[in-house]
């Protein structure tokens, strides 16, 4: 129980920051393309309360953490009205990409601060191990959120992006896959395809980021 509580405490900051920034980025990019729906509904905010979903932001991440997996979940989707975009095709593409991009940036920043804390914070600093633990979780959580949401299946962000590159008829047919997306995701998880094609490479990229920053800053000490 003590280990579970520790995992939850260390992973919550990175998880909340990840899902909140993900949705706020959608709202921000939608506003840039002419749709202020998210802003008017208070979703252009870093306040976790306005983005929280009882299942995706509370129960699901706790479940994954308790069973020993990476804290994973989602927030309430930001409402978007593509008809209000100045350019519908590119508006949908960039609004969809904004969420995963926010997670990628958070992963990079978390990797940077992780290395800086590991190298420059003295061992006498009381909260060094806690801070490093939180940053380590933030790295993996945000990279997994980015990779998962970029999977080209509707209604995931990757699916929305893929539709903008198709003809109208193909996009319409592709959108019909949405009814099967949940089943497809479950099958991918149970067969280990997720681990092989998505989560494994995501962790590898995260470790490479850490190594790059470590090489840069550790080398600067000599």
N, C-alpha and C positions, 0 to 999 in steps of 0.2 A: 504493500500500500504506500509506503514511504517513497519507493521508486516511482510509482505511478504519479503521485502528487508532484514529485520533482520534475518529471517529464512534462506534465501539464503546465506547471509554473514557468518552466524554461521555454516552452514552445508557444505559449499564448501570445507574447508580444509580437513575434515574427508572423504568426498566423493572422492575427487581427490587422496588423499593418498591411499584410499582403492582400487580404480580401477587401479591405477598406480602400486602399490605394487603387486596386484593380477596378472597383466600381466607380470611384471618383474620377478615374482617368477616362472611363467611358463617357461620363457626364461632361467632363471638360472638353473632350474632343467633339462630342455632339454639339456643344455650344459653339465651338469654333466653326463648325460646318452649318450653323444656322438654327439648330434645334435647342431651345432653352428649356425643354420639358424637365430634364433632370435637375436643372438649376432651380426651377420653380417649385419642384417637389422636395427641395432640400437635400438632394443627393450629391451636389457638388460640395462635399464636406468630408473632413477626415474624422468626423464623429462616428465611432463604431455603432452607436445606438440607431442611427438613421439607416444603416445598411444591414443591420442584423436580421438573420432569418433563424427562427427557433430550431429548425432541423439542421440546416447547413452550417450555421455559425456557432451552435452550442452543442447539440447532441452528437452529430456526426464526428466533429473533431475530437470530442471526448472519447467516443467509441474507438476511433482509430488509435488514439494515444494509449488507451487502457490495454488494447490487445497487442501493443508493442510496435505499432506502425508509425509512420510519419503523420503528424497532425495534419489533417486534410479536410477540406470542406468548401463552403461557398457562402456568399452573401446574397441578399435580394438583388435580382437583376435591375439595372437602371432602365426605366422606361425611355424608349427612343422612338421618335416619329421620323423615319427616313424621308417622308414626303416633304418635310420642312428643310431638308438639306439643300444647300446651293448646288451641289453636285451629288446626286443620289448614289451613284456607283462608287465613287471614291470616298464619299461620306461613310457609307456602310463599311467599306474596307478599313479605313483608318480608325473609325470608332470601335470596330471589332478588335483591331490590332492594339489599340491603346491599353486595354486591360492587361494582356500578356506582356506588353512592353514595360508597363509599370512594374510587374513582377520581376522581369529581367533586370531592370535598373536597381531594384531593391536587392536582388541577389548579388549584383556587382558591388553595391555599396556595403552590404553586409560582409562580403568577402574582404573588402578593403579594411573595414573597421575591425574585423576578426583578426587579421594579420597585424594591424597596428597595435591592437590590445595585447596580442600574444607576445609581440616583440618589445614594445616600449613600456607597458605597464609593469611596475615592479611587483615582485611576488608579495610584498608587504601590503599591497592594495587589497583591502578586505574583500571586495566584490569582484576580483579579477576572474575567478573561476565561473562565477554566476554570469557575468557579462559575456565571457567567451562562450559559455554554453548557450545563452540566448542567441548570440550571433550565429553560432553553428546551426542551430535549428532554423533561424531565419534564412540562411543560405539555402538549405535543402528544401524548405517549405516553399519558398518563392520560386525556385527553379522548377519544382514539380508543378506548382500552380500554372506557371507559364507554359510548360510543355503539355500538360493535360488540356489546357484551354485552346492550344493550337492544333489539337487533333482535328482533322478535317471531317467532322461529323456535325450535322445540325442538331441542336441549336448552339453548339459550342462556338466560341469565337472563330476557331479555325474553319468551321463549316460555313459561317457567315462570310468569311474572307474568300473561301473557295467559290461560293455562289456568285460573287461579283466578277469572277473571271470566266463565267460560263454564259452561254446564250440564254435568253429568257426561258425557252422551253426546257433546256437542260437544267437550269437553275430550279425551275418549278418541280421537275421530277426529283432532283436531288433533295429538295426540301421535304419531300414525302418520306425520306429516310428517317425523319425525326421520330416517327412513331416506333422505330426499331432501335434507336440509339441506345436506350438504357440496356436492352438485351445484348446489343453488340458489345457495350462496355463491360458488362458482367462476364461475357464469354472471353473477352480479351484478358480480363483479370484472372479468371480461373485457369486459362490455358498458359499463363505466363508470358503472353505476347506483350502485355503492358511493360513488364519488367525488361524484356529483351529489346523492344523497340523504343520505349519512351523513358521509363523511370531509370533504367541502367545508364543510358547515355546522359540523362539529366544529371545524375550524381557524378558521372565522369567529368562533365563540363564544369560543375561546381568545384570539384577537386582541382581541376586545371586552373580555374580562376584563383583559388587560394594559393596554389603553387606559384603562379605568375607574380602575384603581389608579394608573396614571401621572398621570392628571388630578388625582386626589385628592392624591397626595404631591408631585407637581411644583408644584401650585398652593399647597401649604402652605409652599413655600420663598419665596414672594413676599408 
